[in-house]
Amino acid sequence: MLIKTAARTIPESDNYNDYLNFYANNGSNKAIIKILPENIPEDGIIDLLDYVSNDGNNYTRLEFYGLYASGSATTGGRVDIRYHIYGVLYEDQIKSGVKWSNKINTTALVETQIDVMSRDAFLYKKQIPEYYFALTENPSNYDADQYLEGKIASIPKGKHFIFITDTHWDPLAHDGRLTNAQNSTALIGYIRKRTGIRKVVFGGDLINRAENKYIANMWEKLYVNEMVSAFGTDFIYCHGNHDMNTGNIDQLSMDLEDAYEQYMIPYEEAYKSCFKYLEGTAVFDTENYLIPTISDAADRREMLFYNRYHFWYDDEIEKVRYISVYSGTKNNGIVKTYTNTYAYGELLLNVPWLYRALSTVPEGYDIVCVAHQVIDPYNFAPYNNSNSCEIPIKLLTARRKKSAFTYTPPDRGVYFGTNPMNFDFTNCPDVGAIIFANGHWHVDQAIKFSINENGELVGEDPSATNIGNGMLAFSTQCDAYGQLGTISGTWPMEKGTITEQCFDIVTYNDTGVYFTRIGAGEDRSFLY
């Protein structure tokens, strides 16, 4: 058997004493990886995660042995060893002239196969501007560190996901300027590599608006391919109101039908670019409720792909259900034609599916739901106090409380009419945390939602009251420095500095929900 490392392919029969050896075993299958002393990086740090290839054999024991630390490649006569097992970071040292060995039983750490990434943290680091690694000037304490390393060290313990939204990506700078410095993928890749955090949740508005649907689709395909190439199906995508490329086309000096033809990406094409990679992993909404009302075959096909813009994804390792809800766009073409809904009104089309997604969450799982445009960050309420924005929030809040309520849809001509709908979570299994992530507003905000004794949805500032049995919803400032405009309450962003990007490392545990900010802005925390 040959094991391919980042440096070279080494036959299994080579002398163990000449290498640092990694050995993984599940009783019948084994993998050995050997690292030559001259291949140790100049800074003396080895991240064994860079060299491990997991072939799905469910390894239950890891052993490290061999290698006398010596030579110019080591730092101060030692080699620092850093490795991850199921997201847990371990650190050790090999001292000069001393043989090092370690055995770890991973059975208690993993129930399925060990999650092993193959990308090199140092390759990501080389893509990141140096100012993210600048040393603290004139440090006055022992905790002083590089900016990014200091942020990583400050991440609380618990479950994690990275949340990034509103990139408004424009790789061609079609208006003569970039709106996004485009360092976030490398930053996220480095952070994942250093911490073992796996999931990356995207909150929508990948693009702003391109000159036509072909350019827009190309941009979306490029960005999603970049994220999926880096993070695989750990990248969880949510569509925003700009992502059909129809933002404000109704205000152009041209016929609206002509504008649709020029600008709007077909739902099927956008699905292929943004969602198809999740096939086989996510559970898409594939109900055919609109089929009886649509006679045109092309329109019927488009609406079936439109349905698939919302899905759920179970992380069976960390026991989290991720739910992606599409909150629509103002100029939505055939969707309005057949449903009489548009923009956030399209949330009404998600109601039966979202109820099913929440009702079937396995016992003990946490729920992370993402939608682009649902909350109103300025009024601690559903956006515009609309019925369509209230219902997904109320469903999430009722699931948290294990309660029941009746919902009467507005008379919008949508497929389920205006008949009252009963939602009952009282007999559902217990779940853990429920967190609702939002984009759209380009501003930081958080809202605690609860249902009072009269069955009414209540929104409050979670900074003034603990989350308790409520449900935390939040928004995060946009990742695009060129898209802030005059929005109130935003953090300044400047290209060429660490504030050019903006995203959160979200941590939740028994005490609260914590946001470690990378880039513009400050850390946030909200206690239970």
C-alpha positions in Angstrom: 0.0 0.0 0.0 1.2 3.5 -0.8 0.2 6.5 1.2 0.4 9.9 -0.6 1.5 12.8 1.6 1.8 16.5 0.7 5.5 15.9 0.1 5.9 12.6 -1.6 4.6 9.0 -1.8 6.4 6.7 0.6 6.4 2.9 0.5 5.1 1.2 3.6 8.3 -0.9 4.0 10.6 2.0 4.7 12.3 2.0 8.1 10.0 3.5 10.8 12.9 5.1 12.7 13.7 7.4 9.8 10.3 9.1 9.9 7.6 10.6 12.0 5.0 7.8 11.6 1.2 8.0 11.8 -0.6 4.7 12.2 -4.4 4.3 12.1 -6.1 0.9 12.7 -9.7 -0.4 13.0 -8.7 -4.0 13.5 -8.7 -5.1 9.9 -7.6 -2.0 7.9 -4.6 0.2 8.5 -3.0 3.3 7.1 0.6 4.5 7.7 1.9 8.0 6.9 5.6 8.9 7.2 7.0 12.3 7.3 10.7 12.8 6.6 12.6 15.2 8.9 13.6 17.4 5.9 9.9 17.9 5.1 9.1 19.5 8.4 8.1 23.1 7.8 10.6 25.9 8.6 8.6 27.0 11.6 8.9 23.5 13.1 5.1 23.0 13.2 3.6 19.8 11.8 -0.2 19.6 11.4 -0.8 15.8 11.0 -4.2 16.6 9.7 -2.5 17.7 6.5 -1.1 14.3 5.9 -3.9 11.9 6.9 -6.1 10.3 4.3 -9.3 8.7 5.7 -10.7 6.1 3.3 -13.9 5.4 5.4 -12.5 2.5 7.4 -13.8 3.8 10.7 -10.4 3.9 12.5 -10.7 3.4 16.2 -7.1 3.7 17.3 -4.4 6.3 16.4 -0.7 5.8 17.2 2.2 8.2 16.6 5.7 7.1 17.0 9.2 7.4 15.6 11.4 10.4 14.5 14.3 11.9 16.4 14.0 15.6 16.1 17.1 17.2 14.7 18.4 19.3 11.9 17.9 22.9 10.8 14.2 22.4 10.0 13.4 22.2 13.8 12.8 25.2 15.9 15.0 25.4 19.0 15.8 21.7 18.9 12.2 20.6 18.9 9.3 19.9 16.6 5.8 21.0 17.6 3.1 18.5 16.8 -0.5 19.6 16.3 -3.2 17.2 15.2 -7.0 16.9 15.3 -9.2 13.9 16.1 -12.9 14.4 15.5 -12.5 18.2 15.8 -10.5 18.0 19.0 -7.1 19.8 18.9 -4.1 18.0 20.4 -0.7 19.5 20.8 2.7 18.0 21.8 6.4 18.3 21.2 9.2 16.1 20.1 12.4 17.3 21.9 15.8 17.0 20.2 17.2 13.5 20.5 14.2 12.1 22.3 11.9 9.5 20.6 8.2 10.5 20.8 5.2 8.2 20.9 1.5 8.6 21.7 -1.5 6.4 21.6 -5.1 7.7 21.6 -8.2 5.6 21.8 -10.7 7.4 19.7 -13.7 5.2 20.4 -15.1 7.6 22.9 -14.6 10.5 20.5 -16.2 9.2 17.4 -19.3 7.1 16.7 -18.7 7.1 12.9 -15.5 7.6 10.8 -13.0 10.2 11.9 -13.6 13.4 10.0 -10.2 14.2 8.4 -9.5 17.1 6.1 -6.8 17.0 3.5 -6.0 20.6 2.9 -2.9 22.2 4.3 -3.4 25.1 6.7 -0.1 26.6 5.4 -1.4 26.7 1.8 -4.4 28.7 3.1 -2.1 30.9 5.1 -0.1 31.8 2.0 -3.3 33.1 0.3 -4.1 35.4 3.3 -2.6 39.0 3.4 0.1 39.4 6.0 -1.8 42.0 8.1 -4.1 39.2 9.4 -0.9 37.8 11.0 0.7 41.0 12.2 2.2 40.9 15.6 0.9 42.9 18.5 3.0 46.1 18.9 4.5 46.6 22.3 2.6 43.8 24.0 1.9 44.3 27.7 0.8 40.8 28.6 1.5 37.2 27.8 -1.6 36.7 25.8 -0.5 39.1 23.0 -0.7 37.3 19.7 -1.2 37.8 16.0 -4.7 39.0 15.2 -6.0 35.8 13.6 -4.3 33.5 16.0 -5.6 35.5 18.9 -9.1 35.3 17.5 -8.8 31.5 17.1 -7.5 31.2 20.7 -10.5 33.1 22.0 -13.2 30.8 20.5 -15.2 29.3 23.4 -15.8 25.5 23.7 -19.0 24.1 22.3 -20.5 23.3 19.0 -19.6 25.6 16.1 -20.4 26.8 12.6 -19.0 29.7 10.6 -21.6 32.1 9.3 -20.9 34.4 6.3 -23.5 36.4 4.4 -24.0 39.0 1.7 -20.7 38.7 -0.1 -22.1 40.5 -3.2 -19.2 38.8 -5.1 -18.1 40.4 -8.4 -14.9 38.8 -9.7 -14.9 41.0 -12.8 -15.3 44.3 -11.0 -17.8 45.2 -13.7 -18.4 48.7 -12.4 -14.7 49.5 -12.1 -14.3 48.4 -8.5 -14.4 45.3 -6.4 -17.0 45.1 -3.7 -15.4 42.2 -1.9 -11.7 41.8 -1.2 -12.3 38.0 -1.7 -10.0 36.8 1.2 -12.8 35.1 3.1 -12.5 31.6 1.6 -8.8 31.4 2.5 -9.5 32.9 6.0 -12.3 30.4 6.6 -10.2 27.5 5.3 -7.4 28.4 7.6 -9.7 28.7 10.6 -11.3 25.4 9.9 -7.9 23.8 9.6 -6.6 25.3 12.8 -9.8 24.5 14.9 -11.5 21.5 13.4 -14.7 23.5 12.9 -16.5 21.9 9.9 -19.7 23.6 8.8 -19.8 26.9 6.9 -23.3 28.4 6.6 -23.9 31.0 3.9 -26.8 33.6 4.4 -27.5 34.6 0.8 -26.8 37.4 -1.6 -23.8 35.8 -3.2 -23.9 38.4 -6.0 -25.4 41.9 -6.5 -26.6 42.2 -10.1 -24.7 41.4 -13.3 -25.4 42.8 -16.8 -27.1 39.6 -17.8 -28.2 36.2 -16.6 -25.2 34.4 -18.1 -22.6 36.5 -16.3 -24.6 36.3 -13.1 -24.8 32.5 -13.3 -21.1 32.3 -14.1 -20.3 34.3 -10.9 -22.5 32.1 -8.8 -21.0 29.0 -10.2 -17.4 30.3 -9.6 -18.1 31.3 -6.0 -20.0 28.1 -5.0 -17.3 26.0 -6.8 -14.6 27.8 -4.8 -16.4 27.1 -1.5 -17.3 23.5 -2.3 -13.8 22.8 -3.6 -12.5 24.0 -0.2 -15.2 22.7 2.1 -17.2 20.1 0.3 -20.7 19.5 1.5 -19.8 21.2 4.8 -20.7 24.4 2.9 -24.4 25.0 3.4 -25.9 27.5 1.0 -29.0 29.7 1.2 -30.3 31.8 -1.7 -30.8 35.6 -1.2 -33.0 38.1 -2.9 -30.2 39.2 -5.2 -29.2 35.7 -6.3 -31.7 35.4 -9.2 -30.1 38.5 -10.6 -33.3 40.5 -10.7 -32.6 43.1 -8.0 -34.5 46.3 -8.9 -35.0 45.4 -12.5 -38.5 46.7 -12.2 -36.9 50.2 -11.9 -35.0 50.0 -15.2 -36.1 51.9 -18.2 -37.2 48.8 -20.1 -40.2 46.6 -20.4 -40.3 44.2 -17.4 -40.7 41.1 -19.5 -37.6 42.1 -21.5 -35.8 42.8 -18.2 -36.7 39.3 -17.0 -35.4 37.8 -20.3 -32.1 39.7 -20.0 -31.4 39.4 -16.3 -33.2 36.5 -14.5 -31.3 33.3 -14.1 -33.7 30.4 -14.7 -34.4 28.5 -11.5 -33.1 25.3 -12.9 -29.7 26.9 -13.9 -29.3 28.6 -10.5 -30.1 25.3 -8.8 -27.4 23.5 -10.8 -24.9 26.2 -9.9 -25.8 26.7 -6.2 -27.5 23.6 -4.9 -26.8 20.5 -7.0 -23.6 19.7 -5.1 -25.7 18.8 -2.0 -27.6 16.0 -3.9 -27.3 12.8 -1.9 -26.5 14.7 1.3 -29.4 17.2 1.8 -33.2 16.4 1.8 -34.8 18.8 -0.7 -38.5 19.7 -1.0 -39.7 17.8 -4.0 -43.5 18.0 -3.4 -45.5 18.4 -6.6 -48.2 20.6 -5.2 -48.1 23.1 -8.1 -48.1 20.5 -10.9 -51.9 20.3 -11.2 -52.1 24.1 -11.7 -49.4 24.4 -14.4 -50.0 23.1 -17.9 -46.9 24.5 -19.5 -44.1 21.8 -19.3 -41.2 24.3 -19.1 -42.9 26.3 -16.3 -43.8 23.1 -14.5 -40.1 22.1 -14.6 -38.9 25.5 -13.4 -41.3 25.4 -10.4 -40.1 21.9 -9.4 -36.5 23.3 -9.3 -37.7 26.3 -7.4 -39.1 24.0 -4.7 -35.6 22.6 -4.1 -34.3 25.9 -3.0 -35.2 24.9 0.6 -33.8 21.8 2.1 -32.5 20.3 5.3 -29.2 18.6 6.0 -28.5 16.3 9.0 -25.0 16.4 10.5 -25.1 12.9 12.1 -21.7 13.3 13.7 -22.4 16.5 15.7 -26.2 15.9 15.8 -27.4 19.1 14.2 -30.1 19.6 11.6 -29.3 22.5 9.3 -32.4 23.9 7.5 -32.1 26.3 4.6 -35.2 28.4 3.8 -35.6 30.5 0.7 -37.2 33.9 1.5 -37.7 34.9 -2.2 -37.1 37.9 -4.3 -39.2 40.8 -5.4 -39.0 40.2 -9.2 -39.5 36.4 -9.2 -41.0 35.7 -12.7 -43.2 32.7 -12.9 -43.4 32.2 -9.2 -45.7 35.3 -8.9 -47.6 34.2 -12.0 -48.6 30.9 -10.4 -48.7 31.6 -6.7 -49.4 35.4 -6.4 -46.5 35.7 -4.0 -43.2 37.4 -4.3 -40.2 38.5 -2.0 -40.7 37.5 1.6 -44.3 36.5 0.8 -42.7 33.4 -0.8 -42.1 32.2 2.7 -45.8 31.1 2.7 -44.9 28.5 0.2 -42.4 27.0 2.7 -44.9 26.5 5.6 -45.9 22.9 5.2 -42.4 21.8 4.3 -40.8 23.7 7.2 -43.3 22.2 9.7 -42.3 18.7 8.4 -38.6 19.6 8.6 -39.0 20.7 12.3 -41.3 17.8 13.3 -38.9 15.1 12.1 -35.7 16.4 13.9 -34.2 13.4 15.7 -34.2 13.5 19.5 -31.3 15.4 21.0 -30.4 17.2 17.8 -29.7 21.0 17.7 -31.4 23.0 14.9 -29.6 25.7 12.9 -32.0 27.4 10.4 -30.8 30.0 7.9 -33.0 32.3 5.7 -32.0 35.5 4.0 -34.8 38.0 4.7 -37.1 37.2 7.7 -36.3 39.3 10.8 -36.4 43.1 11.3 -33.2 43.9 13.1 -34.3 47.5 13.9 -37.6 46.6 15.6 -37.1 43.2 17.2 -39.8 41.8 15.1 -40.6 39.8 11.9 -39.7 41.9 8.9 -42.5 44.5 8.2 -44.6 42.7 10.8 -45.8 40.6 7.9 -47.7 37.4 8.3 -45.4 35.6 5.9 -42.3 36.5 8.0 -43.9 35.7 11.3 -44.8 32.1 10.5 -41.3 30.6 10.1 -40.2 32.4 13.3 -43.3 31.1 15.1 -42.7 27.6 13.9 -39.1 27.7 15.2 -40.1 29.2 18.5 -42.9 26.7 19.0 -40.6 23.8 18.2 -38.2 25.2 20.9 -41.1 25.3 23.4 -42.8 22.1 22.1 -46.1 23.9 21.8 -49.0 24.0 19.3 -50.8 26.8 17.5 -53.2 27.4 14.6 -52.2 29.4 11.6 -54.6 31.0 9.1 -52.9 31.9 5.8 -53.7 35.2 4.2 -55.8 35.3 1.1 -53.0 35.4 -1.4 -54.2 32.6 -3.7 -51.4 30.3 -2.7 -51.8 26.6 -3.2 -53.1 25.8 0.3 -55.8 28.4 0.3 -57.0 30.2 3.5 -57.9 27.1 5.5 -56.6 27.1 9.1 -53.5 25.0 9.6 -52.7 23.2 12.9 -49.1 22.9 14.0 -48.5 20.7 17.0 -45.0 20.0 18.4 -46.2 18.7 21.8 -45.4 15.1 21.0 -42.1 15.7 19.2 -38.9 14.5 20.7 -36.8 17.0 22.8 -34.2 18.9 20.8 -31.2 21.1 21.9 -30.4 24.6 20.8 -32.4 26.3 18.0 -30.7 29.2 16.3 -32.0 31.3 13.3 -29.4 32.9 11.1 -30.3 35.8 8.8 -28.6 38.0 6.2 -29.9 40.8 4.0 -29.6 43.8 6.3 -25.8 44.2 6.3 -25.9 44.9 10.0 -25.3 43.0 13.3 -28.4 42.3 15.4 -30.0 39.7 17.5 -33.6 39.1 18.6 -35.0 36.7 21.3 -38.4 35.4 20.1 -40.9 33.8 22.4 -44.6 33.0 22.4 -46.7 34.5 25.2 -49.7 33.0 27.0 -52.0 34.5 24.4 -50.1 32.6 21.7 -48.6 35.8 20.3 -45.0 36.1 19.0 -42.9 38.5 21.1 -39.5 39.8 20.1 -37.0 41.2 22.6 -33.4 42.4 22.9 -31.5 39.4 24.1 -28.8 41.7 25.6 -31.4 42.9 28.1 -32.9 39.5 28.9 -31.6 36.0 28.7 -32.6 33.7 25.9 -34.2 31.2 28.3 -36.8 29.1 26.6 -36.9 31.5 23.7 -35.3 31.2 20.2 -32.4 33.3 19.2 -32.4 34.9 15.7 -29.5 37.0 14.5 -28.1 38.8 11.5 -24.5 39.5 10.7 -23.0 42.4 8.8 -22.2 41.8 5.1 -18.8 40.5 4.0 -18.6 43.0 1.2 -16.7 46.2 2.1 -18.1 48.0 -1.0 -21.8 47.3 -0.1 -22.2 49.2 3.2 -23.6 52.4 1.8 -25.3 54.5 4.4 -26.8 51.7 6.4 -27.0 52.8 10.1 -25.4 50.7 12.8 -22.7 49.1 10.6 -19.0 48.7 11.4 -16.6 50.5 9.0 -14.9 48.4 6.5 -11.7 49.3 4.6 -9.9 47.3 1.9 -6.3 46.5 2.7 -7.0 46.0 6.4 -8.5 43.2 8.6 -11.8 45.1 8.4 -12.2 44.4 4.7 -14.0 41.1 5.5 -16.7 40.3 8.0 -18.0 36.9 9.2 -18.7 35.1 12.5 -17.6 31.9 14.2 -20.8 30.9 16.0 -20.4 28.8 19.1 -23.3 27.5 21.3 -23.1 25.5 24.5 -25.1 25.1 27.7 -24.5 28.7 28.8 -25.3 30.7 25.6 -24.5 31.6 22.0 -21.2 33.3 21.2 -20.0 35.1 18.1 -16.3 35.4 17.4 -16.0 38.1 14.8 -13.4 37.9 12.1 -12.9 41.3 10.4 -15.0 44.4 10.9 -17.0 44.5 14.1 -16.8 43.0 17.6 -17.5 39.7 19.3 -21.0 39.2 20.7 -22.5 36.9 23.3 -26.1 36.1 24.5 -26.7 33.9 27.6 -29.4 31.3 28.2 
